[in-house]
Each structure stands twice: as structure tokens, then as C-alpha cells.
Amino acid sequence: MRTGKATREYQEPVAFFDRTFITEGMRLLLTQVSQRLAGQAGEPVIQLQTAFGGGKTHTMLAVYHLATRKGPLADLAGIPP
């Protein structure tokens, strides 16, 4: 649920990606999501499997910001074109 109570670095995509280190795994996931949203392939279902503290929530927030962004990808640090 989006309540608008989170700090700026979690609510704003540019601020979020400025503070996020994009790992190879996250980069692959975000690429798959981008492809799927653009109708160019991409897996329809992705299962995140990491240990406790492995970044599942952070990864899902990255996907959310990528999918709902209003600005260009170039504004998001660490995201390949």
C-alpha cells in the first residue's frame, strides 16, 4: 500500500536509484521486467529467492520505480539503457 509516508529516497525514483547499488542479479531482473513491459520478451513470472536480508523488498521497490517512472531511464543511476 502506498501511503506517502516513506522518506524521499524510497518515494522518488531518482533518489532511490542514486542510493541503490545495482547488483548483477538486480540488473538482470530489471532488464527482464523492462523487456516484459515493452512487449519484447521477458519472463512473465519471476520468483525472488534470497535469504532473510537478501534484498527482496529493495528489489521489488526497484521494480516498482522502474515500472511507474515518469522520467527517462537516463535519470536513474545504474540502469542500463
C-alpha positions as CSV (number, residue, x, y, z in Angstrom):
1,M,0.0,0.0,0.0
2,R,1.3,3.4,-0.9
3,T,0.7,5.9,1.9
4,G,3.2,8.6,1.1
5,K,4.9,8.4,4.5
6,A,8.2,6.9,3.4
7,T,11.3,9.1,3.2
8,R,12.3,10.8,-0.1
9,E,14.9,8.1,-1.0
10,Y,12.2,5.5,-1.1
11,Q,9.4,7.5,-2.7
12,E,11.3,9.2,-5.5
13,P,12.8,7.0,-8.2
14,V,15.8,9.2,-8.9
15,A,16.7,9.5,-5.2
16,F,16.1,5.7,-4.8
17,F,18.4,4.7,-7.6
18,D,21.1,7.3,-6.6
19,R,21.3,5.4,-3.2
20,T,21.0,1.9,-4.6
21,F,23.9,-0.3,-5.8
22,I,22.5,-2.3,-8.7
23,T,23.9,-5.8,-8.4
24,E,24.3,-8.1,-11.4
25,G,21.2,-10.1,-10.3
26,M,19.1,-6.9,-9.9
27,R,20.3,-5.7,-13.3
28,L,19.2,-8.9,-14.9
29,L,15.8,-8.8,-13.2
30,L,15.2,-5.1,-14.1
31,T,16.2,-6.0,-17.7
32,Q,13.7,-8.8,-17.8
33,V,11.0,-6.5,-16.3
34,S,11.7,-3.8,-18.8
35,Q,11.6,-6.2,-21.7
36,R,8.3,-7.7,-20.5
37,L,6.7,-4.2,-20.0
38,A,7.8,-3.2,-23.5
39,G,6.4,-6.4,-25.0
40,Q,9.8,-7.6,-26.2
41,A,10.1,-10.9,-24.3
42,G,11.0,-11.1,-20.6
43,E,9.7,-13.7,-18.2
44,P,6.0,-13.4,-17.2
45,V,6.7,-14.7,-13.7
46,I,9.9,-14.2,-11.7
47,Q,10.4,-15.8,-8.3
48,L,12.8,-14.0,-5.9
49,Q,14.7,-16.4,-3.8
50,T,17.1,-14.9,-1.3
51,A,17.8,-15.5,2.3
52,F,16.5,-13.2,5.0
53,G,18.0,-9.8,4.5
54,G,18.8,-10.6,0.9
55,G,17.2,-7.6,-0.6
56,K,13.8,-8.9,-1.8
57,T,11.9,-5.8,-0.7
58,H,14.5,-3.4,-2.1
59,T,14.4,-5.3,-5.4
60,M,10.6,-5.1,-5.5
61,L,10.8,-1.4,-4.8
62,A,13.3,-1.0,-7.7
63,V,10.9,-2.8,-10.0
64,Y,8.0,-0.6,-8.8
65,H,10.0,2.6,-9.5
66,L,11.2,1.3,-12.9
67,A,7.6,0.4,-13.9
68,T,5.9,3.6,-12.7
69,R,8.6,6.2,-13.5
70,K,7.6,9.3,-15.3
71,G,11.1,10.4,-16.4
72,P,13.6,8.8,-18.8
73,L,15.7,5.8,-17.9
74,A,18.8,8.0,-18.2
75,D,17.7,9.8,-14.9
76,L,18.0,6.5,-12.9
77,A,21.6,5.8,-11.8
78,G,22.8,2.3,-12.6
79,I,20.1,1.4,-15.0
80,P,21.4,0.4,-18.4
81,P,19.8,2.0,-21.5
